[in-house]
């Protein structure tokens, strides 16, 4: 295995600190970060699964949002052997590269819109299962009958979209791409949820209409969820719904 | 500690973000121009002599250069605004990148045409000034 020397330029609160680490040429940024952590155990960052499924190691690598565990060093290192690491934006920084995810998660919970993957839903109890339609329950034929859903169930709640979104950066009350995309997903497949309640939550100045279509959320999403598309589709749905309601009122 | 706000970011790779930034920058530019324009119109109150002097100043090469920047700002902001209306209503978001480049190209072509007209008029080749 070829070893390379990487200079990590890490933002620690208000200042930058340099670490020089030796890692394999095919290593990932998270490996480099762990090597840096071995040099200074006070360096704080979050990680868990090492394979892009937990979404906890989101960072800004050279100014761009990535998951450190699936980003290869050789893809982001510059000609001087430097990689710049910063915490995610639009989150409160706890320390170093660690940010507070609680408000982000609580916001998702507040309208009962947990972003669950189908594999997680399968493990739920039978009583809970009537709220959801699983591939194993409805079968292959049933799945084929479903419209072409976007893969929002692949959202790993990494927060990269919230960090990349320029509107989340300028409007603190903005609900954010992850939240709005989750709401859009519910409207596509309500599963006995009250659609009016969901639409009420997103149909305001800091909700669906605040998105300025910069498409940054979709660009950085590691799960290819495409939140921007979901938000714009939801807008179109709300407009159609309002027009339909108005037309019905006129007819009466 | 909260990380900084970032509607303007040089670490961009997506067409959508370039469009967002250009739209906002041209928007701010147009607001600044609006105040300058109102200030200029205020010269009318000073009488015809002051107005003629002002017009003479406005036809200097430097102001014409600024006019071409303004022309690009108006064209791009307007055309990109139409793109945002379409995309924002959930229409044609699949082609939003293509629409952005189209807006930019049309704006640049029309700006070049406008600059040519201004140059021709400045040198008296066509009527004007």
Interface residues (C-beta under 8 A of the other chain):
Chain A: X13 X14 X62 X63 X64 X86 X87 X88 X89 X90 X91 X92 X93 X99 X166 X167 X169 X170 X211 X212 X213 X214 X215 X216 X218 X219 X228 X229 X232 X233 X234 X235 X236 X237 X239
Chain B: X1 X2 X3 X4 X5 X6 X7 X9 X10 X11 X12 X13 X14 X15 X16 X17 X19 X20 X84 X87 X88 X89 X90 X91 X93 X96
